Amino acid sequence: MVKITKEAALEYHESGRPGKIEVKPTKAYRTQTDLSLAYSPGVAYPCLEIQENPDNAYKYTDKGNLVAVISNGTAVLGLGDIGAMSGKPVMEGKGLLFKIYGGIDVFDIEVNEKDPEKFCEAVERIAPTFGGINLEDIKAPECFYIEERLKRTLDIPVMHDDQHGTAIISAAGLKNALEVIGKDIKKVQIVVNGAGAAAISCTKLYMALGAQKENILMLDSKGVITSDREGLNDQKRFFATDRRDVHTLAEAVNGADVFVGLSKGNVLSKEMVKTMAKDPIIFALANPVPEISYEDAMDARPDVLMSTGRTDYPNQINNVIGFPYIFRGALDVHATAINEEMKMAAVLAIADLAKQPVPDVVNDVYKVNNLHFGREYFIPKPVDPRLISEVSAAVAKAAIKSGVARKNIEDWDEYKNSLSVLLGQETKLTQKLYATASAHPQRVVFAEAIHPTMLKAAVQAKSEGICQPILLGNDEVIEKMAKEMDLNLEGIEIVNLRHPDEHERRERYARILAEKRQRDGYTFQEANDKMFERNYFGMMMVETGEADAFITGLYTKYSNTIKVVNEVIGIRPEYKHFGAMHIINSPKGTLYIADTLVNENPDTDTLVDIAKLAATSVRFFNEKPVISMISHSNFGSSQSDGAKKVRAAVEKMQSLYPEMAIDGEMQIGFALDRELRDNQYPFTRLNGKDVNTLVFPNLTSARSSYKMLQMLDADVEIIGPIQMGLNKPIHFIDFGASVRDVVNIVAVAVIDAYVDKIKNRISNR
């Protein structure tokens, strides 16, 4: 784990713009009309609609996506009562987590008031602004009163995350840990060290799961809470034990099945752990120093199931697994509360998620290949992208079922998809690609199956129903890799093209290729030698119809692959060139960029082919192409050779396709800024249209453009390269592509193959 120094932390918060969050406008604001709609006089209309029906605030304002993170700074992290203003960095941090994990906007509000009554009055007066209230870092026992009162007086969700966040995550972890070792929650002995807000809420939720009150011992700073002790508040009194034989932590944990620490560091010794029951469960949740270190606990009892609040050990209990998604689900149904049913729904959803196959992105972040449900993994990782769809949907369903929702959700699949889109995990385009591909799965050859990324992608594509993979490579190596990475190859064909059993097929392919290329000097022997190369062999599988599509590129240089594809597959007869396209999905929309792979310095005729191919490809994705031919100049402002070739290509395209929205040459700033372009050049064919397709003058500019966007903007999704103009669905992968990148291209290749089959059926009628 990286050591966090004071200097580094202060620099992080101070550098650039101070703080961690900002407010951004969500509507256009550049013109006078925009401003008149945003403010006076246009703003009066939604105001009147809300006056007529207060629920319209969810329709016309950000109320339905806005949470207040509110604190008085009396119990800030491990710092204690440091005051409202001093706790502001924590509240900003909570706002950041809400946004990046749940897509929820936050105002952090620090209330300089310790009196519970006055604090509640302040929150109640500002509550109309928000769709939910997240109470944070308020000390016990005042926090219990504050939350109960606000839940009673407000008609929006209120949750004290210090209590319920930890409770929900740890309850999910406890449920799964007990399942791993086969113990019954109704019978286990539980020790809870700590009696603050989190401890009380955790223990109540464990009881809701089935833990028996008589099997629970709770300790505070004075030791075991017993019923004969004086001065207990209501919360502690509820958990006081009648036992008189236990007073210390050492006595309490002797024979216990579960230890939950919500107290302070280094209070649980190795000797104490040794006295616990078989397969002890230890949740040491004090931060940053747990009640016992992971190393000490494992050394004392190798059979221990261990959780901490730290990222550098297995089974981290982190509130971020819960609160963004709980509020997300509550906000999306305009809930009036977060009730017990919604909290339990979150517990069960989180617990269930840990039992499902782990997405590749999680394995990549934690540098492992085989996370699976068991002792080392019984709680989902905070980076798991499925949390938002699974937990939020479970919470929303519970809100509707329990009667606290103002809004109903009819299509739950669509709702889950929208949540993935919200956080940029998927876009509507990729969802559509996957849905179409899974409806028509094809046989896809993976040329480089001994590459871990390609192997994972093939297995994932099959599990998602997108294709029937055919893996090219040494079968023994592939099976060994799959076993090491815990990948299921059941039902997946492996073709070892060098195996003696493939001799007949290699010769058959060689004869076909030699006959096809005989006027290019090919001999049978030369063609036969090439069949020992995976790209030649795999492409011949597609050429002969023994497979439908082909994926390559993680190992092979583009120049070599392009040579092979020209020899084996060839270019469609209506073109003289082929090319490649990348799709850029961003919050501002979708852009198609060509040519990003094949033609290094295209001449005018090549640019014409690229533009024609780009238009066809954009239509393939069910969009109408609006094409800008890019240059360093605008409409004749330069007489350089580069500008002239683009200008000539535009003239040819406009002559060939008088109805097509295509123009240039133009600079990229004018291409993408409709208002600027239309004001400066009103004669353009693109007047009044938003450009969605960019044809660049050379390979360097095209590749640099999408690569720069990819590096600079985390919200940008890149799909590609997508081949344009080949006779068969042969698709290439960028070097360094992720598993998801490969699966995206597989989906495109499958659709490409399916469309080809439809065309062939029509032409053969």
C-alpha positions in Angstrom: 0.0 0.0 0.0 1.3 3.4 -0.9 2.3 5.5 2.1 0.3 8.7 2.4 2.3 11.5 3.7 1.1 14.8 5.1 2.8 16.7 2.4 1.3 14.6 -0.4 -2.2 14.9 1.0 -2.0 18.7 1.4 -0.6 19.1 -2.1 -3.4 16.9 -3.5 -6.1 19.1 -1.9 -4.4 22.4 -2.7 -3.0 22.0 -6.2 -4.8 23.4 -9.1 -8.3 24.4 -8.0 -8.5 24.0 -4.2 -10.8 21.2 -3.0 -12.2 18.1 -4.7 -15.5 19.0 -6.2 -17.2 21.7 -8.4 -20.6 22.6 -9.9 -21.0 22.3 -13.7 -23.9 23.4 -15.8 -25.9 20.7 -17.6 -27.6 22.9 -20.2 -26.5 25.2 -23.0 -25.5 28.7 -21.9 -23.5 30.3 -24.7 -26.2 32.4 -26.4 -28.6 35.0 -25.2 -31.5 32.6 -25.9 -29.8 30.0 -23.7 -29.4 32.4 -20.8 -33.0 33.6 -21.2 -34.3 30.1 -21.0 -32.0 29.3 -18.0 -32.9 32.4 -16.0 -35.3 35.2 -16.7 -37.8 35.1 -18.2 -37.8 31.4 -19.1 -37.2 30.1 -15.6 -40.6 31.4 -14.4 -42.4 28.6 -16.2 -40.9 25.6 -14.3 -41.3 27.6 -11.1 -45.0 27.8 -11.7 -45.2 24.2 -12.6 -43.5 23.3 -9.3 -45.9 25.6 -7.4 -48.8 23.7 -8.9 -47.3 20.3 -8.2 -44.2 20.1 -5.9 -43.3 16.7 -7.4 -42.5 18.6 -10.6 -39.2 19.6 -8.9 -38.0 16.2 -9.8 -38.9 16.9 -13.4 -37.5 20.4 -13.9 -34.6 20.6 -11.4 -31.6 18.5 -10.1 -33.5 17.6 -6.9 -33.9 14.0 -8.0 -30.1 13.6 -8.4 -28.9 15.9 -5.5 -27.9 14.7 -2.1 -26.7 16.8 0.9 -23.8 15.5 2.8 -24.3 17.2 6.2 -22.1 17.1 9.3 -21.4 19.1 12.4 -17.9 17.7 12.6 -18.3 16.1 16.0 -17.0 12.6 15.0 -14.8 13.1 11.9 -13.1 9.8 10.9 -10.6 9.0 13.5 -10.1 12.6 14.4 -13.0 13.1 16.8 -14.7 16.5 17.5 -12.7 18.8 15.2 -15.5 21.1 14.3 -17.7 21.7 11.3 -15.3 23.6 9.1 -12.4 21.2 9.8 -14.5 18.3 8.6 -15.2 19.9 5.2 -12.4 18.0 3.3 -14.1 14.8 4.4 -17.5 15.9 3.2 -16.1 17.0 -0.1 -14.4 13.6 -0.4 -17.8 11.9 0.3 -19.3 14.1 -2.5 -16.6 12.9 -4.9 -17.4 9.3 -4.1 -21.1 9.8 -4.6 -20.3 11.3 -8.1 -17.8 8.8 -9.4 -19.6 5.7 -8.1 -23.2 6.7 -8.2 -23.4 9.6 -10.7 -25.0 11.6 -7.9 -24.5 15.4 -7.4 -23.7 16.6 -3.9 -23.6 19.8 -1.9 -21.5 19.3 1.2 -23.0 21.3 4.1 -21.1 21.9 7.3 -23.5 23.0 10.1 -21.8 24.8 13.0 -24.2 23.5 15.6 -23.8 20.8 18.3 -27.3 21.1 19.8 -29.4 18.3 18.2 -32.6 20.3 18.1 -31.0 23.3 16.4 -29.1 21.1 14.1 -32.3 19.3 13.0 -34.0 22.6 12.5 -31.3 23.8 10.2 -31.5 20.6 8.1 -35.2 20.7 7.9 -35.2 24.2 6.5 -32.8 23.4 3.7 -34.3 20.0 2.9 -36.5 21.1 0.0 -33.4 21.6 -2.1 -32.4 17.9 -2.0 -33.6 14.5 -3.0 -31.8 12.9 -0.1 -29.8 13.6 3.1 -26.6 11.8 4.0 -25.7 12.5 7.6 -22.0 12.2 8.2 -19.5 12.2 11.1 -22.0 13.1 13.9 -21.1 11.7 17.3 -23.2 9.2 19.3 -25.7 9.2 21.0 -26.9 12.5 19.4 -26.7 10.9 15.9 -29.4 8.4 16.8 -31.9 11.2 17.8 -30.9 13.4 14.8 -31.5 10.6 12.3 -34.8 9.4 13.8 -36.2 12.9 13.9 -35.2 13.8 10.4 -36.6 10.5 9.1 -39.9 11.4 10.8 -40.1 15.1 9.7 -38.8 14.9 6.1 -40.3 13.3 3.0 -36.9 12.4 1.4 -34.4 9.6 2.2 -32.3 10.3 5.3 -29.4 8.0 6.2 -26.5 8.3 8.7 -23.9 6.5 6.7 -21.6 6.0 9.7 -24.3 3.7 11.1 -25.9 2.1 8.2 -23.2 2.0 5.6 -20.9 0.0 7.6 -23.8 -2.2 8.9 -24.9 -3.0 5.4 -21.5 -3.9 4.0 -20.4 -5.9 7.1 -23.7 -7.7 7.2 -23.3 -8.8 3.6 -19.7 -9.9 4.5 -20.8 -11.8 7.6 -23.6 -13.6 5.7 -21.1 -14.8 3.1 -18.3 -15.6 5.5 -20.6 -17.8 7.5 -21.7 -19.5 4.3 -18.1 -20.2 3.3 -17.4 -22.1 6.5 -20.9 -23.6 6.9 -21.9 -22.0 10.1 -25.5 -21.0 11.1 -25.9 -17.3 12.0 -28.6 -18.3 14.5 -26.0 -20.3 16.5 -22.8 -18.4 16.3 -21.3 -16.4 19.2 -20.6 -12.8 18.2 -18.4 -10.3 20.0 -18.8 -6.6 19.0 -16.0 -4.4 20.3 -17.4 -0.9 20.2 -20.7 0.6 21.1 -20.9 3.7 18.9 -23.3 4.5 16.1 -21.7 2.0 13.7 -21.6 -0.8 16.2 -25.2 -0.4 17.3 -26.5 -0.3 13.7 -24.3 -3.3 12.6 -25.4 -5.5 15.4 -29.1 -4.7 14.8 -28.7 -5.6 11.2 -26.9 -8.9 12.1 -30.0 -9.7 14.2 -32.2 -8.9 11.2 -30.2 -11.6 9.4 -30.9 -14.1 12.2 -28.2 -13.5 14.8 -29.6 -14.2 18.3 -29.4 -11.4 20.9 -28.4 -13.8 23.6 -25.4 -14.9 21.5 -24.1 -11.3 21.2 -21.6 -9.6 23.6 -21.0 -5.9 23.1 -18.1 -4.0 24.6 -17.4 -0.3 25.1 -14.3 1.4 26.6 -15.2 0.0 30.0 -15.5 -3.6 28.9 -18.4 -5.9 28.3 -21.8 -4.1 28.6 -23.7 -5.8 31.3 -27.3 -5.2 32.5 -26.2 -4.4 36.0 -24.0 -1.4 34.9 -25.4 2.0 35.7 -25.7 5.0 33.3 -26.3 3.1 30.1 -28.1 4.9 27.3 -31.0 3.3 25.5 -28.9 1.9 22.7 -26.3 0.2 25.0 -29.0 -1.0 27.4 -30.6 -2.9 24.5 -27.5 -5.0 24.0 -26.5 -5.4 27.7 -25.9 -9.0 28.7 -27.1 -10.7 31.9 -24.0 -12.8 32.0 -21.7 -12.1 34.9 -18.8 -14.3 33.9 -17.4 -12.0 31.2 -16.0 -8.5 31.6 -12.9 -8.2 29.4 -12.3 -8.6 25.7 -10.1 -11.6 26.3 -12.9 -13.3 28.2 -15.5 -12.3 25.6 -13.7 -13.7 22.6 -12.8 -17.0 24.2 -14.8 -19.6 22.2 -16.4 -16.9 20.0 -17.1 -17.5 16.3 -17.2 -13.9 15.2 -15.3 -10.7 16.3 -16.4 -7.4 14.9 -14.2 -4.5 15.8 -15.5 -0.9 15.5 -13.3 0.6 18.1 -9.5 1.4 18.0 -6.3 -0.2 16.7 -4.3 -3.1 18.3 -6.8 -4.1 21.0 -7.2 -7.7 19.8 -4.1 -9.8 20.5 -2.8 -13.0 18.8 -3.3 -14.8 22.1 -7.0 -13.8 22.1 -7.5 -14.9 18.5 -6.0 -18.3 19.4 -8.9 -18.9 21.9 -11.6 -18.3 19.3 -13.7 -21.1 17.8 -12.8 -23.1 14.7 -12.7 -21.0 11.5 -13.1 -17.7 13.4 -14.4 -14.7 11.5 -12.6 -11.4 12.3 -13.8 -8.0 11.1 -11.2 -5.6 12.3 -12.7 -2.4 11.0 -10.9 0.4 12.9 -9.1 2.7 10.5 -6.3 3.3 9.6 -5.0 0.8 12.2 -7.3 -2.2 12.7 -7.9 -4.0 16.0 -5.5 -6.6 14.9 -3.3 -6.6 11.8 -4.1 -9.0 9.0 -0.6 -10.6 9.4 -1.0 -11.2 13.1 -4.5 -12.7 12.7 -3.3 -15.1 10.0 -0.2 -16.0 12.0 -2.3 -16.8 15.1 -5.0 -18.7 13.3 -4.4 -19.8 9.6 -8.1 -20.8 9.5 -9.3 -17.2 10.1 -11.6 -15.4 7.7 -10.5 -11.8 7.9 -11.9 -8.4 6.9 -10.5 -4.9 7.5 -11.3 -1.5 6.2 -8.1 -1.3 4.2 -7.6 -1.7 0.5 -4.4 -3.6 0.8 -5.9 -6.8 2.3 -8.7 -9.2 1.1 -12.3 -8.6 1.9 -12.3 -4.8 2.5 -15.4 -3.6 4.2 -15.7 -0.1 2.6 -18.8 2.0 2.8 -18.4 3.0 -0.8 -19.7 -0.4 -1.7 -23.1 0.7 -0.3 -24.0 4.4 0.0 -23.7 5.6 -3.6 -25.9 2.8 -4.8 -28.4 2.9 -2.0 -29.0 6.6 -2.6 -29.0 6.0 -6.4 -31.8 3.5 -6.1 -33.7 5.6 -3.6 -33.4 8.8 -5.8 -34.5 7.0 -9.0 -37.9 6.1 -7.5 -38.2 9.5 -5.7 -38.3 7.6 -2.4 -39.6 9.3 0.8 -37.3 7.3 3.0 -34.5 4.6 3.2 -36.3 2.0 5.3 -35.2 -1.4 6.7 -36.5 -3.2 3.6 -34.2 -1.2 1.4 -31.2 -1.7 3.6 -31.8 -5.5 3.7 -32.2 -5.5 -0.1 -28.8 -3.9 -0.3 -27.3 -6.5 2.0 -28.6 -9.4 0.0 -27.6 -7.8 -3.4 -24.0 -7.2 -2.2 -23.7 -10.6 -0.7 -25.1 -12.3 -3.9 -22.7 -10.3 -6.2 -19.6 -11.8 -4.4 -20.8 -15.2 -5.6 -21.0 -14.3 -9.2 -18.0 -14.5 -11.7 -15.7 -11.6 -11.2 -15.4 -9.1 -14.1 -12.1 -8.7 -15.8 -11.8 -5.1 -14.8 -11.8 -6.1 -11.1 -9.1 -8.7 -11.6 -7.0 -6.2 -13.6 -7.2 -3.5 -10.8 -6.1 -6.0 -8.2 -3.5 -7.7 -10.4 -5.0 -11.2 -10.0 -6.5 -13.7 -12.4 -8.8 -15.9 -10.4 -10.8 -14.0 -7.7 -13.7 -16.3 -6.7 -16.0 -16.7 -3.8 -14.3 -18.1 -0.8 -12.1 -17.2 2.2 -10.1 -14.6 0.3 -13.1 -13.1 -1.5 -16.5 -12.9 0.2 -17.2 -9.2 -0.3 -17.3 -7.5 -3.7 -14.4 -5.1 -4.5 -15.3 -1.4 -4.5 -14.3 -1.1 -8.2 -16.8 -3.8 -9.3 -18.8 -2.1 -12.0 -21.9 -4.3 -11.4 -22.6 -2.7 -8.0 -24.5 0.2 -9.4 -26.9 -1.9 -11.4 -27.4 -4.7 -8.9 -27.5 -2.8 -5.6 -29.4 0.2 -6.9 -32.0 -1.9 -8.6 -32.5 -4.0 -5.5 -32.9 -0.9 -3.4 -35.3 0.6 -5.9 -37.4 -2.6 -6.0 -37.6 -2.7 -2.2 -38.7 1.0 -2.1 -41.5 0.3 -4.5 -42.6 -2.9 -2.8 -42.5 -1.3 0.7 -44.6 1.7 -0.5 -42.1 4.6 -0.1 -41.6 5.2 -3.8 -43.3 8.1 -5.6 -42.2 6.7 -9.0 -42.5 3.2 -10.5 -40.0 1.4 -12.7 -41.6 -0.9 -15.3 -38.6 -2.1 -17.3 -35.9 -3.3 -14.9 -33.5 -4.4 -17.6 -33.6 -1.0 -19.2 -33.1 0.6 -15.8 -30.0 -1.5 -15.1 -28.7 -0.6 -18.6 -29.3 3.1 -17.9 -27.2 2.9 -14.8 -24.3 1.3 -16.7 -24.5 4.1 -19.2 -24.7 6.7 -16.4 -21.2 5.8 -15.2 -19.7 5.3 -18.6 -19.4 1.5 -18.1 -21.3 1.1 -21.3 -23.0 3.4 -23.8 -26.3 3.0 -25.6 -24.2 2.1 -28.7 -22.3 -0.8 -27.0 -25.5 -2.0 -25.4 -27.1 -2.1 -28.8 -24.1 -3.9 -30.3 -24.2 -6.5 -27.6 -28.0 -7.0 -27.9 -27.8 -7.4 -31.7 -24.8 -9.7 -31.6 -26.2 -11.9 -28.9 -29.4 -12.3 -30.9 -27.3 -13.6 -33.9 -24.2 -15.2 -32.5 -21.6 -16.3 -35.1 -18.4 -18.4 -35.2 -15.5 -16.1 -34.4 -11.8 -17.2 -34.8 -9.5 -15.7 -32.1 -6.0 -15.8 -33.8 -3.9 -15.1 -30.7 -5.6 -17.4 -28.1 -2.4 -17.8 -26.1 -2.5 -14.1 -25.3 -4.2 -13.7 -21.9 -6.3 -10.8 -23.0 -7.5 -12.6 -26.1 -8.3 -15.8 -24.1 -10.2 -13.9 -21.5 -12.1 -12.0 -24.2 -13.1 -15.2 -26.0 -14.5 -16.7 -22.8 -16.3 -13.6 -21.9 -17.8 -13.2 -25.3 -19.1 -16.7 -25.1 -20.5 -16.2 -21.6 -22.3 -13.1 -22.8 -23.8 -15.0 -25.7 -22.1 -12.9 -28.4 -20.3 -15.6 -30.3 -19.1 -19.2 -30.5 -15.3 -18.8 -30.2 -12.8 -20.8 -32.1 -9.3 -20.5 -30.4 -6.2 -20.8 -32.6 -3.1 -22.0 -30.8 -1.5 -24.9 -28.9 -4.3 -26.7 -27.1 -2.1 -27.8 -24.2 -0.8 -24.2 -23.6 -4.3 -22.8 -23.9 -5.8 -25.3 -21.5 -3.0 -24.7 -19.0 -3.5 -20.9 -19.2 -7.2 -21.3 -18.7 -6.7 -23.4 -15.7 -4.3 -20.9 -14.2 -6.7 -18.0 -14.9 -9.8 -20.0 -13.7 -11.4 -19.7 -17.1 -14.1 -22.1 -18.3 -13.4 -23.5 -21.8 -16.4 -25.8 -21.9 -18.0 -25.7 -25.3 -15.2 -23.7 -26.9 -13.4 -25.2 -29.9 -9.6 -25.1 -29.9 -7.7 -25.5 -33.2 -4.0 -26.3 -33.0 -3.2 -25.5 -36.6 0.3 -27.1 -36.4 -1.1 -30.4 -35.2 -0.7 -33.4 -37.6 -4.5 -33.8 -37.4 -4.8 -30.4 -39.3 -2.5 -31.6 -42.2 -5.4 -32.2 -44.6 -7.0 -28.9 -43.8 -3.7 -27.0 -44.2 -3.2 -28.5 -47.6 -6.8 -27.8 -48.7 -6.5 -24.2 -47.6 -3.1 -24.0 -49.4 -4.6 -25.3 -52.7 -7.4 -22.7 -52.5 -5.1 -19.8 -51.8 -2.5 -20.9 -54.4 -5.3 -21.1 -57.1 -6.6 -17.7 -56.0 -3.2 -16.0 -56.1 -1.6 -18.0 -59.0 -1.3 -14.9 -61.1 0.7 -13.3 -58.3 3.4 -15.9 -58.4 2.0 -18.1 -55.6 3.0 -21.8 -55.6 1.2 -24.5 -53.6 4.3 -25.1 -51.5 4.6 -21.4 -50.6 0.9 -21.3 -49.7 1.2 -24.5 -47.7 4.1 -23.0 -45.7 1.9 -20.0 -44.9 -0.8 -22.2 -43.4 1.4 -22.7 -40.4 0.9 -19.0 -39.6 -2.2 -18.2 -37.5 -3.3 -15.2 -39.5 -3.3 -17.1 -42.9 -4.9 -20.2 -41.4 -7.6 -18.2 -39.5 -8.5 -16.0 -42.4 -8.8 -19.0 -44.6 -11.3 -20.5 -42.1 -13.4 -17.4 -42.8 -12.7 -17.4 -46.5 -13.9 -21.0 -46.8 -17.0 -20.5 -44.6 -15.7 -22.7 -41.8 -15.9 -19.6 -39.6 -17.8 -16.4 -39.8 -15.4 -13.7 -38.5 -11.7 -13.4 -37.5 -10.0 -11.3 -34.7 -6.3 -10.6 -34.6 -3.8 -7.8 -33.8 -2.6 -8.1 -30.2 0.7 -9.7 -31.3 0.9 -9.0 -35.0 2.1 -5.8 -36.6 -0.6 -4.0 -38.6 1.6 -4.0 -41.7 1.9 -7.8 -41.7 -1.8 -8.3 -41.1 -2.7 -5.9 -43.9 -0.5 -7.9 -46.2 -2.2 -11.1 -45.2 -5.7 -9.8 -45.5 -5.0 -8.4 -49.0 -3.8 -11.8 -50.1 -6.4 -14.0 -48.5 -9.6 -11.9 -48.2 -9.3 -9.0 -50.6 -11.1 -5.7 -51.0 -14.8 -5.4 -52.0 -15.1 -4.9 -55.7 -16.7 -1.5 -55.5 -13.6 -0.1 -53.8 -9.9 0.1 -54.6 -8.9 0.6 -51.0 -9.9 -0.5 -47.6 -9.6 1.3 -44.2 -10.4 1.3 -40.6 -12.6 3.4 -38.3 -12.6 4.2 -34.6 -15.8 5.2 -32.8 -15.5 7.8 -30.0 -18.3 7.7 -27.5 -18.3 10.7 -25.2 -20.8 12.5 -23.0 -21.2 15.0 -25.9 -22.1 12.3 -28.4 -20.7 9.8 -30.9 -18.0 10.5 -33.4 -16.7 8.2 -36.2 -13.1 8.8 -37.2 -11.4 7.5 -40.4 -8.9 6.2 -41.6 -7.1 5.2 -38.3 -5.1 2.2 -39.4 -4.4 1.4 -43.0 -3.7 4.3 -45.4 -0.6 6.2 -44.2 -0.7 9.2 -46.6 -3.8 8.8 -48.9 -4.1 10.6 -52.2 -7.3 12.1 -53.4 -8.8 8.9 -54.8 -7.9 7.1 -51.6 -9.6 9.8 -49.5 -12.7 9.4 -51.7 -12.8 5.7 -51.0 -12.3 6.4 -47.2 -15.2 8.8 -47.2 -17.4 6.4 -49.1 -16.4 3.6 -46.7 -17.0 5.8 -43.7 -20.5 6.8 -44.9 -21.3 3.1 -45.3 -19.9 2.2 -41.9 -21.9 4.9 -40.1 -25.1 3.7 -41.8 -24.1 0.2 -40.5 -24.5 1.6 -37.0 -27.9 3.0 -37.9 -26.9 6.7 -38.1 -27.1 9.1 -41.0 -23.5 10.3 -41.9 -22.7 13.9 -41.6 -19.1 14.1 -42.8 -16.4 16.7 -42.4 -13.2 16.3 -44.4 -10.5 17.6 -42.1 -7.5 19.7 -43.1 -5.3 22.5 -41.6 -7.2 25.0 -43.8 -10.8 26.1 -44.4 -12.5 26.1 -47.8 -9.5 27.1 -49.9 -7.6 29.3 -47.4 -4.4 27.3 -48.2 -3.0 26.2 -51.5 -0.7 23.5 -50.0 -0.7 20.1 -51.6 -2.3 18.6 -48.5 -5.2 21.0 -48.6 -5.7 20.6 -52.3 -6.0 16.8 -52.1 -8.7 17.1 -49.5 -10.5 19.8 -51.4 -10.5 17.6 -54.6 -11.8 14.6 -52.6 -14.7 16.8 -51.3 -15.5 17.9 -54.8 -15.6 14.3 -56.1 -17.8 13.2 -53.2 -20.2 16.0 -53.7 -20.4 15.3 -57.4 -21.0 11.6 -56.8 -23.4 12.0 -53.9 -25.2 15.4 -54.3 -27.6 14.6 -51.4 -24.9 13.6 -48.9 -24.0 15.9 -46.0 -20.3 16.2 -46.7 -18.1 19.2 -46.9 -14.6 20.5 -46.4 -11.7 21.0 -46.4 -12.1 22.5 -42.9 -10.3 22.7 -39.6 -11.6 20.4 -36.8 -12.7 23.3 -34.7 -15.1 24.4 -37.3 -16.2 20.9 -38.0 -17.3 20.3 -34.4 -18.7 23.7 -33.6 -21.9 24.1 -35.6 -22.6 27.6 -34.5 -19.1 28.9 -35.4 -19.1 27.0 -38.7 -22.5 28.2 -39.8 -21.9 31.8 -38.9 -18.5 31.9 -40.6 -19.3 29.7 -43.6 -23.1 29.7 -44.1 -22.8 28.2 -47.6 -21.6 24.8 -46.4 -23.6 21.6 -47.0 -23.4 21.0 -43.3 -25.3 24.1 -42.3 -27.6 23.4 -39.4 -26.1 19.9 -38.9 -23.9 18.3 -36.2 -21.0 16.5 -37.7 -20.7 12.9 -36.6 -18.0 11.7 -39.0 -14.4 13.0 -39.5 -12.2 12.0 -42.4 -8.6 12.9 -41.7 -6.0 13.8 -44.4 -3.5 11.2 -43.2 -3.0 8.3 -40.8 -0.9 10.3 -38.3 -3.6 13.0 -37.7 -6.4 10.4 -37.4 -4.6 8.1 -35.0 -3.3 11.1 -32.9 -6.7 12.6 -32.6 -8.4 9.5 -31.0 -5.4 8.5 -29.0 -5.2 12.0 -27.5 -8.9 12.0 -26.5 -8.5 8.5 -25.0 -5.6 9.7 -22.8 -7.1 13.0 -21.8 -10.7 12.2 -21.0 -11.6 9.3 -18.8 -15.3 9.6 -19.9 -14.4 8.8 -23.5 -15.0 5.2 -24.7 -13.1 4.1 -27.8 -14.4 1.3 -30.0 -12.1 0.1 -32.8 -10.4 -0.3 -35.1 -13.4 -1.4 -37.2 -12.4 -2.6 -40.7 -14.1 -1.0 -43.7 -14.1 -2.4 -47.2 -12.9 -6.1 -46.9 -14.7 -9.0 -48.5 -15.1 -10.8 -45.2 -15.5 -9.8 -41.5 -11.8 -9.6 -40.6 -11.2 -7.3 -37.6 -8.1 -6.0 -36.0 -7.3 -5.1 -32.4 -5.2 -2.3 -31.1 -2.0 -3.3 -29.4 -2.6 -3.0 -25.6 -6.4 -3.4 -26.0 -8.3 -4.5 -22.9 -10.6 -7.4 -22.6 -13.6 -5.2 -23.0 -12.1 -3.5 -26.1 -11.7 -7.0 -27.7 -15.2 -8.0 -26.8 -16.5 -4.8 -28.3 -14.8 -5.6 -31.6 -16.1 -9.2 -31.4 -19.7 -7.8 -31.2 -19.0 -5.6 -34.3 -17.5 -8.6 -36.1 -20.5 -10.8 -35.3 -23.0 -8.2 -36.6 -20.7 -7.7 -39.7 -20.8 -11.4 -40.4 -24.6 -11.6 -39.8 -25.3 -8.7 -42.2 -23.0 -10.3 -44.8 -25.1 -13.5 -44.6 -28.3 -11.6 -45.0 -26.9 -9.8 -48.1 -25.7 -13.1 -49.6 -29.2 -14.6 -49.1 -30.8 -11.7 -50.8 -28.4 -11.7 -53.7 -28.8 -15.5 -54.2 -32.5 -15.4 -54.5 
